[in-house]
Amino acid sequence: MSRSALVENVMAMLEDAGFLVSDRCAIRPKSFDIAARRGEDVLLLKILGNIDAFDAQTGGEMRRLGTYLNATPIVIGLRTRDEELKPGVVYFRHGVPVLSPDTAMDLFVEEVPPLIYAAPGGLYVNIDSEILADVRENRDWSLGRLAKELGVSRRTVSKYEDGMDASVEVAAELEDLFDAPLTSPVSVLDGAEEVRDDEPTPDDPDIAPEDEPIVTVFTRIGFEVHPTDRAPFKSVNESDDEHGQVLAGHSAFTETAEKRARIMSSVGEVTRTRSVYVVDELRRESVEGTALIEKEEMENIEDAIDLRDLIMERGEDREEVA
């Protein structure tokens, strides 16, 4: 299956599952392919045939964007260089959860979360430590008795009851011994923090020199600016008050800039953010809801209210952000 066909299939699957799905980010470089929202769950998805192509720089940016936009970064892929991705298993690359299309279908359409995750050494599951301790005590088994049944040390059993995860084989044996479900799902939509590799999120990239005047304006009027490296927008700008978040781009108004502005509007609709594109010369006022502002005009903005009013006036062809 081509990557383009895979992206289309994933988009259709998410729409069938009730997600609002953004336009595809069909520009390069790009840290994610689509954004999607269902209720309060927001996803940023990278879709690949071979997940070995997912590099650390892209993973770091997806994790940063997930933090800024309150979204879960996810990779959906078919295989690694060596093997097909197994259904029902969560993998990780650079701290981002990776799912096969079948696993994604189960999670988003059937609402059946995965129970297994891959980590160095094999496949593992979350053991519900409280249930394990209860069923062992109800059976009147000591830690030593259970350790003997499993062929492990008493210390290992104690660790299971303290919250340590178990291999798939051990978990299956435990459930057979006690005839009870003891595993809990991997919380993918919460970033799978309980099983994710403890990999620190990289710092924001440096601000490009040509963007410094725009960043200065956002900072002056009370926004915290988060530059991006591979997103279709140059920065995510956050305000602690009612002005919320603004996605911003900046360049001459070329055909590529128009495409970026269109994608920004679509992503903004999904993530409930406004978008603005600063251009050298104003030829029109908006692109499908992304407000266009001339650079000199932007530099003369006095406060966040002025910016908000200008964005809403020029981006009025887009519905209100809920």
C-alpha positions in Angstrom: 0.0 0.0 0.0 1.3 3.5 -0.9 1.8 6.0 1.9 -0.8 8.3 0.2 -3.4 5.5 0.2 -2.5 4.7 3.9 -3.1 8.3 4.9 -6.5 8.4 3.1 -7.5 5.1 4.8 -6.6 6.5 8.2 -8.5 9.7 7.6 -11.6 7.8 6.5 -11.3 5.5 9.5 -11.2 8.5 11.9 -14.1 10.2 10.2 -16.1 6.9 10.5 -15.2 7.0 14.2 -16.7 10.5 14.6 -13.6 12.6 14.5 -13.3 16.0 12.9 -10.3 15.5 10.7 -8.1 18.3 9.3 -6.9 18.6 5.7 -3.7 16.7 5.1 -0.5 18.7 5.7 0.7 18.2 2.1 3.8 20.4 2.5 7.4 19.7 3.6 8.9 19.5 6.0 6.1 18.3 8.2 6.0 16.9 11.7 2.5 15.6 11.4 0.1 14.6 8.6 -3.3 15.3 10.1 -5.0 16.6 13.2 -8.2 15.1 14.5 -10.7 15.8 17.3 -13.5 13.9 18.9 -15.0 15.6 21.9 -12.0 16.6 24.1 -9.7 14.1 22.5 -7.3 15.8 20.1 -4.8 13.8 18.0 -1.7 14.8 16.0 -1.0 11.9 13.6 2.1 10.9 11.6 1.3 8.1 9.1 4.1 6.0 7.7 4.6 2.7 5.9 7.9 2.1 7.7 8.1 3.6 11.1 11.9 3.5 11.1 11.6 6.7 9.0 10.3 8.5 12.1 13.3 10.5 13.4 14.1 12.1 16.8 13.6 15.6 15.5 10.1 14.9 14.3 9.3 13.0 17.5 10.4 15.9 19.6 8.4 18.4 17.7 5.2 16.2 17.9 5.6 15.9 21.6 6.1 19.7 22.0 3.1 20.4 19.8 1.1 17.9 21.8 1.9 19.8 25.0 1.0 23.2 23.6 -2.2 22.1 21.8 -3.3 19.7 24.5 -3.2 16.9 21.9 -1.9 13.3 21.8 0.9 12.7 19.3 0.5 9.3 17.6 2.3 7.5 14.8 0.3 5.0 12.7 2.5 2.6 10.6 2.6 -0.7 8.9 6.1 -2.1 9.7 9.7 -1.7 10.8 12.6 -2.7 8.6 12.4 -6.2 10.1 8.8 -7.0 10.8 5.1 -6.0 10.5 3.6 -4.2 13.5 1.5 -6.6 15.6 -2.2 -5.8 16.1 -3.2 -4.9 19.7 0.4 -3.7 20.6 1.5 -0.2 21.3 5.1 0.5 20.2 7.2 3.7 20.8 9.5 5.8 18.8 11.2 8.8 20.4 8.6 8.9 23.1 5.6 8.8 20.8 3.1 5.9 20.8 3.0 3.9 17.5 0.0 1.8 16.4 -0.7 -0.4 13.5 -3.9 0.4 11.5 -5.7 -2.6 13.0 -4.8 -1.4 16.5 -6.0 2.1 15.6 -9.2 0.7 14.3 -9.8 -1.2 17.5 -9.1 1.9 19.6 -10.9 4.6 17.7 -13.8 2.7 16.0 -14.4 -0.3 18.3 -13.3 1.7 21.4 -11.2 -1.3 22.5 -7.9 0.0 23.8 -4.7 -2.1 23.5 -3.4 -4.2 26.4 0.1 -4.9 25.3 3.1 -2.6 24.7 6.5 -3.2 23.3 9.7 -2.3 25.3 13.3 -3.5 25.3 13.2 -7.2 26.0 9.8 -8.1 24.6 6.1 -7.4 25.0 4.6 -6.3 28.3 1.2 -5.6 29.9 0.0 -3.5 32.8 -0.8 -5.6 35.8 -3.5 -4.3 38.1 -1.5 -4.6 41.3 -4.5 -4.2 43.7 -6.5 -6.9 42.0 -3.5 -9.2 41.9 -2.9 -8.8 45.6 -6.7 -9.3 46.4 -7.0 -12.5 44.4 -3.8 -13.9 45.9 -5.0 -13.2 49.4 -8.4 -14.6 48.7 -6.8 -17.8 47.5 -4.8 -17.7 50.8 -1.5 -17.9 48.9 1.7 -16.4 50.2 4.0 -14.4 48.0 6.3 -17.5 48.1 3.6 -19.8 46.9 2.7 -17.6 43.9 6.4 -17.2 43.1 6.8 -21.0 43.0 3.8 -21.4 40.7 5.2 -18.8 38.3 8.8 -20.0 38.6 10.1 -16.5 39.6 11.5 -15.1 42.8 9.4 -13.9 45.8 10.9 -10.4 45.2 9.5 -10.4 41.6 6.0 -11.2 42.8 6.3 -8.5 45.3 7.2 -6.0 42.6 4.2 -7.1 40.5 2.0 -6.2 43.5 3.9 -2.9 43.8 3.0 -1.9 40.2 5.7 -3.5 38.1 4.5 -4.6 34.7 4.8 -8.2 33.5 5.7 -9.9 30.3 2.8 -11.2 28.2 3.6 -14.8 29.1 3.6 -14.1 32.9 0.4 -12.1 32.7 -1.3 -15.0 30.8 -0.1 -17.5 33.4 -1.4 -15.3 36.2 -4.8 -15.0 34.7 -4.9 -18.8 34.1 -3.9 -19.4 37.8 -6.6 -17.1 39.2 -9.2 -17.4 36.4 -9.6 -13.6 36.5 -8.6 -10.6 34.3 -5.6 -8.9 35.8 -4.4 -6.6 33.1 -5.4 -2.9 32.4 -5.3 -1.1 29.0 -2.6 1.1 27.8 -3.9 4.7 28.0 -2.9 5.8 24.5 -5.0 9.0 24.5 -3.2 10.1 27.7 0.1 9.7 25.9 0.6 6.3 27.4 2.7 8.0 30.1 2.5 4.9 32.4 4.6 2.8 29.9 6.2 5.4 27.6 10.0 5.6 27.4 11.2 8.2 29.9 12.6 10.4 27.1 12.8 14.1 27.9 11.0 16.4 25.4 13.6 18.6 23.6 13.6 22.3 24.1 12.0 24.6 21.5 14.0 25.3 18.4 15.7 28.7 17.9 13.7 31.5 16.4 14.6 32.2 12.8 16.1 35.7 12.3 13.4 36.7 9.8 10.7 35.8 12.4 12.1 37.8 15.3 10.1 41.0 14.6 6.8 38.9 14.7 7.9 37.1 17.8 8.7 40.4 19.4 5.1 41.6 18.8 3.5 38.5 20.2 5.8 38.7 23.3 5.1 42.4 23.8 1.3 42.0 23.8 1.4 39.2 26.3 1.8 35.9 24.5 4.3 33.1 25.2 5.8 32.1 21.9 6.7 28.5 21.0 8.7 28.3 17.8 8.2 25.2 15.6 10.6 23.5 13.3 8.6 21.3 11.0 5.0 22.3 11.5 2.9 24.1 8.8 3.0 27.2 11.1 6.0 29.0 12.5 4.8 29.2 16.1 2.2 28.4 18.6 1.4 31.5 20.7 -0.3 31.1 24.1 -2.0 33.6 26.3 -3.1 33.0 29.8 -6.3 35.0 29.4 -9.3 34.8 27.2 -7.2 35.4 24.0 -6.3 31.7 24.0 -3.9 30.4 21.4 -2.9 31.6 18.0 -1.0 29.7 15.2 1.2 32.0 13.3 3.0 31.9 10.0 5.2 34.5 8.2 6.6 34.8 4.7 6.0 36.5 1.4 2.5 35.6 0.1 3.5 32.9 -2.4 1.5 29.8 -3.6 3.2 27.8 -0.8 2.3 30.4 1.8 -1.4 30.2 0.6 -1.2 26.4 1.1 0.2 26.8 4.6 -2.4 29.3 5.5 -5.2 27.0 4.3 -3.7 24.1 6.4 -3.4 26.3 9.4 -7.1 27.2 9.3 -8.0 23.5 9.0 -5.7 22.5 11.9 -6.9 25.4 13.9 -10.5 24.3 13.5 -9.6 20.9 14.9 -7.4 22.3 17.8 -9.7 25.2 18.6 -7.1 27.8 17.9 -7.1 30.9 15.7 -4.5 31.4 13.0 -2.8 34.4 11.4 -0.3 34.6 8.6 2.0 37.7 8.4 2.9 38.7 4.9 5.2 41.3 3.4 2.5 42.8 1.2 -1.3 42.4 1.8 -3.2 41.3 -1.4 -6.2 39.8 0.4 -7.5 39.6 3.9 -7.8 35.9 4.6 -7.3 32.3 3.4 -10.2 30.1 4.5 -10.3 31.6 8.0 -6.6 32.3 8.4 -6.3 36.1 8.8 -3.6 37.8 6.7 -1.8 40.7 8.2 0.9 42.9 6.6 4.2 42.9 8.5 4.2 46.6 9.2 0.6 46.4 10.3 1.5 43.6 12.7 4.3 45.6 14.2 1.9 48.5 15.0 -0.5 46.3 17.0 -0.7 47.7 20.5 -2.3 44.9 22.5 -3.8 41.4 22.4 -7.4 42.8 22.0 -6.3 44.6 18.8 -4.8 41.4 17.4 -7.9 39.3 18.4 -10.3 41.8 16.8 -8.2 41.9 13.6 -7.9 38.1 13.4 -11.7 37.7 13.9 -12.6 40.4 11.5 -10.4 39.0 8.7 -11.0 35.4 9.5 -14.7 35.8 9.7 -15.3 33.2 6.9 -14.5 30.5 9.5 -17.0 29.4 12.1 -16.4 30.5 15.7 -13.9 28.3 17.6 -16.0 26.4 20.2 
